[in-house]
Amino acid sequence: MNGVTHLLATDLDKTFVGDREALKELLTFFEEQPYHVNLVYNTGRHFGSLQKLREAENLPAPDIAITDVGTEIRIGNGENYEVDEEWDARMTENWRPEEIEEIASRFPGLSKQPVTGKNRSSYYVTDDETAAEFGKQISEAGIPHKYIYSGSKYVDILPVHGGKGEALRYIVEKYQLHDAKLLVSGDSGNDTDMLTRGYPSVIVGNAHPELLAVPEDPSIYRASRGFAGGILEAWKYFHSK
């Protein structure tokens, strides 16, 4: 990650992925530029699932993979990806998943998501009230955590320093990317954390209604096009002036 001048940090499902023609248009545009665009995939998927998606959709290899809703970071080295041990240590500090699972067991409206990440507790939820009460009880138990409710059916409980935004900020700091031309892109509630960090960001046109609640900000572009088309629209807005 030396000499980075341009960087796209993007969610995958329904953002970078979802419209193959639009993605082809975006990647062709990048190839035609006189600069190189480095890629960071910032996804709720676990790393194995990301790799399967890459194969299925013929996606370019990212320079960095942020997975499991910002609780794991892997640095690319060719086709090999090495876990960032410093970030992993941050995630395990004061992380109490057994207590979270005990609280979750009190709610018939919660069911565990089949995720493999060790530093997240993720559930399907049947209604807003259950989601809110679950978060309230975790807080009342004094468990350090970050609560994310998205898509009206997903609840992620993460380490207090976890999340897509914190992970992205860590990457920017570690690799001294403050001067790079960056674009962040997402479509759902678990992207809010990275879309509201002050970096040039885009809410793609097909975004979940929950992102309508994100306050207006000069750093956030609301695309009319969906999926990768929205990313291209925002890239031209921020970086092709």
C-alpha positions in Angstrom: 0.0 0.0 0.0 2.9 2.4 -0.7 2.4 5.4 -3.0 -1.4 5.2 -3.0 -3.0 8.2 -4.7 -6.5 7.1 -5.3 -8.6 4.6 -3.2 -12.1 3.1 -3.4 -13.3 1.7 -0.1 -16.6 -0.1 -0.9 -19.2 -2.4 0.5 -19.9 -5.3 -1.8 -23.4 -6.6 -1.9 -25.9 -4.3 -3.6 -23.1 -1.6 -3.9 -20.0 -2.7 -5.8 -21.9 -6.0 -6.8 -25.4 -6.3 -8.1 -25.3 -4.7 -11.6 -22.7 -6.4 -13.7 -22.9 -3.9 -16.6 -22.5 -1.0 -14.2 -19.5 -2.6 -12.6 -17.9 -3.2 -15.9 -18.4 0.4 -16.8 -16.8 1.5 -13.5 -13.8 -0.8 -13.8 -13.3 0.3 -17.5 -13.4 3.9 -16.4 -10.7 3.2 -13.7 -8.5 1.5 -16.3 -8.7 4.5 -18.6 -7.4 6.9 -16.0 -3.8 8.1 -15.7 -3.7 6.9 -12.1 -4.2 3.6 -10.3 -7.2 3.1 -8.0 -6.4 0.9 -5.0 -9.3 -1.2 -3.7 -10.5 -1.9 -0.2 -13.5 -4.2 0.2 -15.4 -3.3 3.4 -18.1 -5.9 3.8 -20.2 -7.8 6.3 -19.2 -11.1 4.8 -16.6 -13.3 6.3 -13.4 -13.7 4.4 -14.3 -17.1 2.9 -17.6 -15.8 1.7 -15.9 -12.8 0.1 -13.5 -15.0 -1.8 -16.5 -17.1 -3.1 -18.2 -13.9 -4.2 -15.0 -12.8 -6.0 -14.9 -16.0 -7.9 -18.6 -16.0 -8.8 -18.6 -12.4 -9.9 -15.0 -12.2 -11.3 -14.2 -9.3 -9.0 -10.7 -7.7 -8.9 -8.5 -8.6 -6.0 -8.6 -6.0 -3.3 -5.5 -4.6 -1.7 -7.1 -4.9 1.7 -10.1 -6.9 2.8 -12.1 -5.6 5.8 -14.6 -8.3 6.7 -17.1 -9.3 9.3 -18.5 -5.8 9.7 -15.1 -4.2 10.4 -13.9 -6.8 12.9 -11.3 -8.4 10.7 -8.7 -6.9 8.4 -6.5 -8.8 5.9 -3.7 -7.3 4.0 -3.2 -8.5 0.4 0.2 -9.9 -0.7 -0.4 -11.2 -4.2 -3.2 -13.7 -3.9 -2.4 -14.3 -0.2 -4.1 -12.3 2.6 -2.6 -12.0 6.0 -4.6 -11.1 9.1 -3.7 -7.7 10.7 -2.7 -8.9 14.1 -2.7 -5.4 15.7 -6.4 -4.9 14.7 -7.2 -8.4 15.8 -5.8 -7.7 19.3 -8.0 -4.6 19.5 -11.1 -6.6 18.7 -10.5 -9.2 21.3 -9.9 -6.7 24.1 -12.9 -6.7 26.5 -15.0 -8.7 24.1 -17.6 -10.8 25.9 -19.5 -12.9 23.4 -20.7 -15.5 25.8 -22.6 -12.9 27.9 -24.1 -11.4 24.7 -25.3 -14.8 23.6 -26.9 -15.4 27.1 -28.9 -12.2 26.7 -29.9 -13.1 23.2 -31.3 -16.4 24.4 -34.0 -14.5 26.3 -35.6 -13.3 23.0 -37.7 -15.6 20.9 -37.5 -13.0 18.1 -33.7 -13.4 17.7 -31.9 -16.2 15.9 -28.2 -16.5 15.4 -26.8 -15.8 11.9 -24.5 -18.5 10.5 -21.3 -16.3 10.6 -17.8 -17.6 11.4 -16.2 -14.4 12.6 -15.0 -14.7 16.2 -15.3 -11.0 17.0 -19.0 -10.4 16.2 -22.3 -11.7 17.4 -24.9 -11.4 14.7 -28.6 -12.2 14.7 -31.7 -12.1 12.6 -34.5 -10.2 14.3 -38.2 -10.3 13.8 -39.2 -6.7 14.7 -37.9 -3.3 15.8 -39.0 -3.6 19.4 -37.0 -6.8 19.9 -34.0 -5.3 18.3 -34.2 -2.2 20.6 -34.8 -4.2 23.8 -31.9 -6.5 23.0 -29.5 -3.6 22.6 -30.9 -2.0 25.8 -30.2 -5.1 27.9 -26.7 -5.5 26.6 -26.0 -1.9 27.6 -27.6 -2.4 31.0 -25.3 -5.4 31.6 -22.3 -3.1 31.2 -20.9 -5.0 28.2 -18.6 -2.8 26.0 -20.0 -3.1 22.5 -21.1 -1.5 19.3 -24.7 -2.1 18.3 -25.7 -2.0 14.6 -29.3 -2.6 13.4 -29.7 -2.7 9.6 -32.2 -3.8 6.9 -34.9 -4.1 9.5 -33.8 -7.6 10.2 -30.1 -7.8 11.1 -28.5 -7.0 14.4 -24.7 -7.0 14.8 -23.1 -6.7 18.2 -19.4 -5.9 17.7 -16.4 -5.0 19.9 -16.6 -1.4 21.0 -13.9 -0.4 18.6 -15.2 -2.5 15.7 -17.3 -1.5 12.7 -16.6 -0.5 9.1 -15.8 3.1 9.9 -13.3 2.4 12.7 -11.6 -0.2 10.5 -11.3 2.2 7.6 -9.9 4.9 9.8 -7.3 2.5 11.1 -6.2 1.7 7.5 -6.0 5.4 6.6 -3.9 6.1 9.7 -1.7 3.0 9.4 -0.8 3.5 5.7 -0.9 7.3 5.9 -3.5 7.7 3.3 -4.7 11.2 4.4 -3.7 12.8 1.1 -5.1 10.0 -1.2 -8.2 10.8 -3.2 -10.6 8.5 -1.4 -14.2 7.4 -2.0 -16.3 5.4 0.4 -19.5 3.7 -0.9 -22.4 1.8 0.7 -26.1 1.0 0.6 -27.3 -0.1 4.1 -27.3 0.7 7.8 -24.1 -1.1 8.6 -22.3 1.2 6.2 -23.4 4.4 8.1 -20.3 4.1 10.3 -17.9 4.5 7.3 -20.1 6.9 5.3 -20.2 9.5 8.0 -16.5 9.8 8.8 -16.0 12.9 6.7 -14.4 11.1 3.8 -15.9 11.7 0.3 -18.7 9.1 0.4 -21.6 8.0 -1.7 -25.0 6.5 -0.8 -25.9 4.6 -4.0 -29.2 5.1 -5.6 -30.6 1.7 -4.6 -29.7 2.2 -0.9 -32.0 1.0 2.0 -34.4 3.6 3.2 -32.6 3.7 6.6 -29.8 5.7 5.0 -32.3 8.5 4.3 -31.8 9.3 8.0 -28.2 10.2 7.4 -27.9 14.0 7.7 -27.0 16.1 4.7 -23.3 16.7 4.5 -21.0 18.1 1.8 -18.9 15.0 2.1 -21.8 12.7 1.3 -23.1 12.4 -2.3 -26.5 10.8 -2.9 -26.3 9.1 -6.3 -29.2 8.8 -8.7 -27.7 5.6 -10.2 -27.7 2.4 -8.2 -24.9 -0.1 -7.5 -21.5 0.5 -9.2 -23.2 3.1 -11.4 -23.7 5.2 -8.3 -20.0 4.8 -7.4 -19.0 6.0 -10.8 -21.3 8.9 -10.6 -19.8 10.0 -7.2 -16.2 9.3 -8.3 -16.7 11.8 -11.2 -18.3 14.3 -8.8 -15.5 14.2 -6.3 -12.4 13.3 -8.2 -12.9 14.2 -11.9 -13.4 17.9 -11.6 
